[in-house]
């Protein structure tokens, strides 16, 4: 299922949009005009990657500076060790749509237990 995120014209280059689903997804519009979607939560600790710093095809977590490749989800700098999921992006008629990956997300323990209904 394709989820509408936002209009491309409403997401300036170099910016991100957080899609509030469970777990959240971030859509990034690079300075080069490419659009990517990854899980919004850093795999190290509960931090929104949409609040991070975008440089090229990498986003730096605002909490502890782990870096994730928007193309692959791979972690490029510690302290995070696990990648984030990537999601398919389609831009149609000026609208950005995200097809959420069927793979299990790599969430930090505090977030995973909250989503499972456990104590934080």
N, C-alpha and C positions, 0 to 999 in steps of 0.2 A: 504494500500500500504506500502510495506517495502522499507525504504530508506537506501541505503548503507552509512555507516558512515566512517569506516576506517578498516584496517586490524587489527586483534587482536594483532599480533606481533608488530605493530607500536604504540600500546598504552600500555606503561609500567604500571605495577602495581603501584597503588598510584597516577596515573595521570588521567587527563580528556581531552576530545576532544570536541570542540564546533562545532556542526552541524549548519551551517549558513542557517537556514530556517526561516520562519516568523510565529510565534516567534521562536527564536533559542532554540535548545535542547543541553544539555550536556550529554555526555556519560562518565561514570566513571568506571575505572578498579580498584577494591579495592586491598589492599595488600593480601587479601585472595584469589584473583583470580576471584571474582564475577564481573559481568558487569551489570550496571544499567544505565537507561536513565531518566532524569527529565528535566523539563523546565529550561533553562539556567538563566532566569531572576529572581532575588529575588523578592518576593511578597511585600516587604517593600519599596524598592527603586530600581532604575535602576542600577543594578550591576550584573556582570557575575559570576554565581556560578562556572563556569569552572576555574575562577581565584581564587577560595576559597581554603580552606584547608580541605583535605580529611582525616578523621580519622575513621577507621572501616567502618560502613555503614552510616556515617553522613558527610555532607559537611557544612563548616562554611562560610557564606557570607563574602567576603573581605571588605565590606563597614562598616557594623554595627554589625557583629558577630552573626546574626541569624543563627540557625543551622537547617538543613533539613535532614530527614531520607530518604535515597536513596530508600529504599524498599517501603515506603508508601507515601512519599512526605510530611508527617506531619512536621510541624514546631516544633522544640524542644527547641528553645530559642528565646526570643524577641530581637528586636522590631517587627519582622514580626509576623503577626497573622494568615495569610492564608497559606494553604499548596501550594506546587507546584504540577503540574501534573506529574504523572509517565507515562512512555511509555514502551511498550513491547520491549524486546531485544531478538534477535535471532543471534546466532553465527553459521554460516554455511560455511564450507570449509575455515575456517580461517578468514572470513569476518564478521564484526559486522553490523547487520541491525537493524533499529529502525522502529517500527510501531507506528506512532504518535497517541496519544489518541484522540478520538472524543469529549472528554469533553472540555468545555470552559476553557482557561487558567486563572489563577489568576495573573493578571499583575498589577504592581503599576500604579496609575492614569496617570503619565507622559508617560508611555509606551503605555497604552491602548488608550489614546487620539491620540498619534502619529500613531498607527496602524489603527485607525479609520479615519485618515485624518484630525484630529483636530489640533489645536494649542498646542504647548508644554508649 
